[in-house]
Amino acid sequence: MSRNTELFERACRTIPGGVNSPVRAFRSVGGSPRFITRAQGPYMWDAEDTRYIDYVGSWGPAILGHAHPEVIRAVQEAAVNGLSFGAPTEAEIEIAEAIAARLPSIEKVRLVSSGTEATMSAIRLARGVTGRSKIIKFEGCYHGHADSLLVKAGSGMLTFGNPTSAGVPPEFIKHTLVLDYNKLQAVEAAFQEYGPEIACIIVEPIAGNMNLIKPLPGFLEGLRSLCTQYGALLIFDEVMTGFRAGPQGVQGLTGVTPDITTLAKVIGGGMPVGAFGGRADIMEHIAPIGNVYQAGTLSGNPVAVAAGLITLKLLAEPGFYEHLEAQSAKLANGLAERARAAGITMCTDYVGGMFGIYFRSTIPTTFEEVSTCDLELFKRFFHAMLIKGVYFAPSAYEAGFISAAHDDAVIRQTLDIAEEVFAKL
C-alpha cells in the first residue's frame, strides 16, 4: 500500500471523507489524494517524496510560487511578535490602504478570515443597505458555503433555486434566484418581475468554479446597468480573480465598477485572509458605526496580514502581470496544440494567472456547456499527468493556476509530458 493511500485510510477514520475540503478527496477523478509534505516555487512533494509541478497553487493564493522567501520572512517576523491579539494593529491599516489604492471601487474595506465569510458578509450588507431580501446568483458560480448560496437552478429559466446541500432548509434560500451565467435576458426578466425586492447580484466576474468561464461582451455591463436602474447592488466576487486575473482584478480588465467587492486567496499570500469592501457610504452601514453586524476574532490576523502585505508589494513590481499572463498563454496554447496534434478534442483559455482546460471542441460560456465536456477523458488525462509528476486540479470544474515561479523550463517540461500523455489517450 502506498504511503498516500495509507494516510488517506487513516484520515478517513477521524476526518469526514478523509479531507477538510471536499475537492481534495479526488472523488470526481477517483484514486487516493496526495498528502503534501512541502512545496517550493512551482513544485510540491507528497508523502512518498514524489515531486509534482503544481498547477493548483493552493487554489490560487500561491501567485508568487510556494514558500517565496520574502513571504516566509515576513510571516516569521510577524509570528515572533505574537500570533493574535484580538485588538487592532497598524498592519491592518496598511493592507486596507493597499487594497483601496489598487481597486478604485473600494473606499473602505473590512478584513475577515475567508472568502466564504467575505461573500456572506457582503450579501448581508447589501440586504441591510437596500432593505430588500432577494438576491441573484448564477448557476456554476461558487461563493462559499453559506446557506443562501448553496443553491442550484430550478426547472425554469426564471426560478428560485433548490438546495445543493442537506441541512439547508428551503426557507433559507427562498429569496435566492439562480440564473444562467452569461444569459443577460434572464437577468432582465428577473428584475422585471422582482425588481423592487432584489437587494443584489453576486457574480464571479470571470468564473473559476465551473472551470474558467469568461463573461460574454456586454454581460457584466448589463448587470451593472440593471442594478443601477433598479437600485440593487452589484457584488463582484473576486475571491479567485482579485489580483490574480490582473492588477485590478476583473473590474480593472473590464472597466465595470461593482458596488461591493469580495477578496481572499492572493491578499493572504497563502495564509487565511478575506475581505469585502466598497464605497464609503455602503461600508459605513457595517458595525460598529452601522446597523449591519459583522465580527471575527481572527479578522486582520497579524501573521496573515504580514503575508498579504508583502505579496501585494511584490505583485506591484513592473511587468509582473505581463510575465504571468505570458506564461499562462504558453501553457494553455501549448496544451491545445499538442492535443490537436494527437487528435484529441480539447481546447483551452486563460486570463492573467488562471487557465482552463476543456475536453470539448469550443470554449464554453455557460455551466450547461461546461457540463458537456468529456469527463471520462479528463479523468484519464488527470491521472496520466499525475503519474508523470504534473498536478492539475482534481476536477473538470475547476480553473487552473500558474505562478511567477513557473518559468519556461517548467512549462516546457509540462508540455513534453502532455505530448506523451495525449499520444496514449
Phi, psi and omega in degrees: 000136180289158180298321179297316179295319178300315179294322180295316178297321177295316180298323182297340181284336182233348181238128180305119180072002178080004183219161179254009170205130195304318187295339179294342187283353180066019183300325185279347180242345181086161179091181181264138177294157176272130178266116189271136180255330180197165178210150180206127179059235180270005188244156165217157184238141180264187185294345177259010180065026173278132181267138178235142164283122191260121176245023173255318175057043183059031182063035170125324187296331188280054185290335177271354191099160182291144172052045177302131187302324181288326177291315179300319180296318180296319179295315180298317181294321179291320183297326180301330183272357180126146186271333181195142184241335187066025180212159184291154177228159178295328181298328176299319178295318182297317181286327175297318178295320180295318179294313181296326180291331185265335180245102184301338180287345184255119174258325176225149186219144175245127177276141175226196187247356181199165176294320178302315180296324180294313182290320177301316182290323180297320179291318176300319178298315180299319178293322179293321181291317186271340185072020181246166186248325189281148175228158175244130169230175186238141178305129178092344175273129181251132182233033181095178189256027172296146188307314186288353183250353177272075191222142171243166183292151174276205189271344183248172179297322181238102186207155172283151188280172175243145180300141175257005180220139170297152180090359176253103181296144178306329180298332182288335184244013183293345179256010182257118174265130181246119184239173180276128176299138179075010177248087185294330182300322179293325178292319177300317180295322179298316180290325178298325183270322188237012189316308183292350181257351187272119180280321186196163164250133171244131186212142164281111186297330160234119185287142177229359183253007167231039195075184182277114180232120181271153176288141174289154178307129177092347184292306180294322177299321179294320177298317180299315182296317181293319178297317178297316182297319186258004177076020176267165178258145179255119179253120171268116173276095180255030175305318182270320187270343183298120183059017178243315178284337181179173184295339176238026180066199181289328180297330175286326180288326187258338185078007178270126186258116175280165175277324179226141177236137173251142184225159172189209174049266187301323184290354175254355177057024182109351176259159182288107177215143170220171179198153168222143184204168180183202178300151182300319183294334176280312185292338180284001171277351182278139175300144018266000182262348178236184186257010175262113188275136173204136181205162177192125182302320184261009178300132182073027180311130188297327180288316179295319179297322178299318178296319180293319181298314181290327177298312179298324177298315182290330178292340182277357179296140183304134175082001184301308186287329176298317178294316182300313181291327177298321178290322176299318180297317180299317180292307185296311180294322179295319177296316181297318180297317182289327175295314180299318181298331180268002180078021180266131177281105181201146173221169184220164174210167181201159170202131181054236179259026179239150176213161178231145176238125184230122177272072175204173189279334182228156180292126183286155179235354179221166177297322179299318180291321176302323183292348178269000176297153180282096185290326179294322178293322177299316180302315180296318178298313182303309184290324179295320177291320181299316180300326182268007172095026175236122186254102172264168177302134182280046179196138177285354182253022179235139173290159174258164183226141178240156181237170177295343180276351177279087182277181184300323180295320179293317178297315179300317179298318178300315182290324177297318178295317179299321179300317177296316182295313180300324181296336183258348179289000000 
